[in-house]
Amino acid sequence: MASSRPPSGPTLVDRAFQVGYWCAYRLMRTYWKLRRPTTHGALVAIWSEGEVLLVRNSYVPYYSAPGGYLNANETGRDAALRELAEEVGVFVRPEQLQLAVEVTHDWEGKRDHVQIYNLSVKERPHVRIDLREVIDASWYAPEQVARMNVFPPLAQAIAAGLSPT
């Protein structure tokens, strides 16, 4: 499992951004607990050689796949493509993403509607992270994922055989 973390590590500016993300996320969680909104997010499970790319964001203790919340007037697929490019620097065509899971669950004080897309690649893409929002991106076999702290819908999907292979 090779990590895409730059060898030099985060700079002081990167650390300041990480603190900002952490604070903003805590504020959002407070808002969610007070308002109980419904959110809509999209994730992309990139699969290569039987392993999935998981990312770790600076502001949460669990792993996930590249992804995030939908912007206004954006489809799940559009958000997945945007987040894939923003978080790990991977650009693909819309038709390459296959909707694998769509689930709504209660999470961190909100009703969370999540779409998980599969992306199968023969050759692993060059992954680029910013060390600000995303602090790690590494490849894992499904049996490794089962022992990790992973965003629940993604962990369940991988355990149930989300892999397109």
C-alpha positions in Angstrom: 0.0 0.0 0.0 1.8 3.1 -1.2 0.9 6.4 0.2 0.7 9.6 -1.9 1.9 11.7 1.1 4.8 14.0 0.0 8.0 13.0 1.6 8.6 16.5 3.1 5.4 16.5 5.0 3.0 19.4 5.7 4.3 23.0 6.0 3.3 25.4 8.7 0.7 26.9 6.3 -0.7 23.4 5.6 -1.0 22.9 9.4 -2.9 26.2 9.7 -5.3 25.1 7.0 -5.8 21.8 8.9 -6.7 23.7 12.0 -9.2 25.8 10.0 -10.8 22.7 8.5 -11.0 21.1 11.9 -12.7 24.2 13.4 -15.1 24.5 10.4 -16.1 20.9 10.7 -16.8 21.2 14.4 -19.0 24.3 13.7 -20.9 22.3 11.0 -21.5 19.4 13.4 -22.9 21.8 15.9 -25.2 23.2 13.2 -26.3 19.7 12.2 -27.1 18.8 15.8 -29.3 21.9 16.1 -31.0 21.9 12.7 -31.0 18.1 11.8 -30.7 18.8 8.1 -30.6 16.3 5.2 -27.3 16.4 3.3 -26.4 14.8 0.0 -22.9 13.6 -0.7 -21.0 11.5 -3.3 -17.9 9.3 -3.0 -15.8 7.6 -5.6 -14.3 4.2 -4.8 -11.4 3.8 -7.1 -10.5 0.2 -7.6 -7.2 -1.2 -9.0 -5.7 -4.6 -8.7 -8.3 -5.6 -6.1 -7.5 -2.7 -3.8 -9.5 0.5 -3.1 -8.1 4.0 -2.7 -9.0 5.5 0.7 -8.3 9.0 1.8 -8.0 10.5 5.3 -9.2 14.1 5.8 -7.5 16.3 8.4 -10.6 17.0 10.4 -12.1 13.5 11.0 -10.7 10.3 12.6 -11.9 7.9 9.9 -11.0 7.0 6.3 -13.3 7.5 3.4 -13.2 7.6 -0.4 -12.6 10.9 -2.3 -15.8 12.8 -2.2 -18.0 15.4 -0.6 -21.2 17.3 -0.6 -23.2 18.3 -3.6 -23.3 22.0 -4.6 -26.5 23.6 -5.6 -27.9 22.3 -8.9 -25.2 19.6 -9.0 -25.9 15.9 -9.5 -24.2 13.2 -7.5 -22.1 12.2 -10.5 -21.1 15.8 -11.0 -20.1 16.2 -7.4 -18.2 12.9 -7.5 -16.2 14.1 -10.6 -15.5 17.5 -9.0 -14.4 16.0 -5.6 -12.2 13.4 -7.3 -10.3 16.1 -9.1 -10.2 18.4 -6.1 -9.1 15.9 -3.5 -6.8 13.5 -5.3 -6.2 15.2 -8.7 -7.8 12.4 -10.7 -9.8 13.4 -13.8 -12.2 10.9 -15.5 -15.1 11.0 -17.9 -18.7 10.9 -16.3 -19.5 7.6 -18.0 -16.5 5.9 -16.2 -18.3 6.3 -12.8 -20.8 3.5 -12.0 -23.3 4.1 -9.2 -22.8 1.2 -6.8 -24.6 2.2 -3.6 -27.2 4.8 -2.7 -28.1 5.0 1.0 -29.6 7.4 3.5 -28.5 7.1 7.1 -28.2 9.2 10.3 -24.7 10.5 10.8 -23.3 13.2 13.1 -26.7 14.8 13.8 -27.9 14.9 10.2 -29.8 12.7 7.7 -27.1 11.9 5.2 -27.9 10.7 1.7 -24.8 9.2 0.1 -24.1 8.0 -3.4 -21.0 5.8 -3.8 -19.6 5.4 -7.3 -17.2 2.8 -8.6 -14.3 3.6 -10.8 -12.3 0.7 -12.1 -8.8 1.5 -13.4 -6.2 -0.9 -14.9 -3.4 1.4 -14.1 -3.3 3.3 -10.8 -3.6 7.0 -11.4 -1.1 9.4 -10.0 -2.7 10.7 -6.8 -2.0 14.2 -5.6 -3.1 15.4 -2.2 -2.9 18.9 -0.6 -1.9 18.0 3.0 -4.5 20.5 4.1 -8.0 18.9 3.6 -6.6 15.5 2.6 -3.6 14.2 4.6 -3.3 10.7 3.2 -4.4 8.6 0.2 -3.4 5.0 0.1 -4.5 1.7 -1.5 -6.1 -1.0 0.7 -7.4 -4.6 0.2 -11.0 -5.1 1.3 -9.8 -7.3 4.2 -7.6 -4.4 5.5 -10.6 -2.1 5.2 -12.6 -4.4 7.5 -10.1 -3.7 10.3 -10.0 0.1 9.8 -12.1 3.0 11.0 -13.9 3.8 7.7 -17.0 5.9 6.9 -19.8 3.4 7.7 -21.7 3.3 4.4 -18.4 2.9 2.5 -17.1 0.2 5.0 -20.4 -1.7 4.6 -20.4 -1.4 0.9 -16.8 -2.8 0.6 -17.6 -5.6 3.1 -20.7 -6.5 1.0 -18.6 -6.7 -2.2 -18.7 -3.2 -3.7 -15.6 -4.1 -5.7 -16.4 -4.3 -9.4 -13.8 -7.0 -9.9 
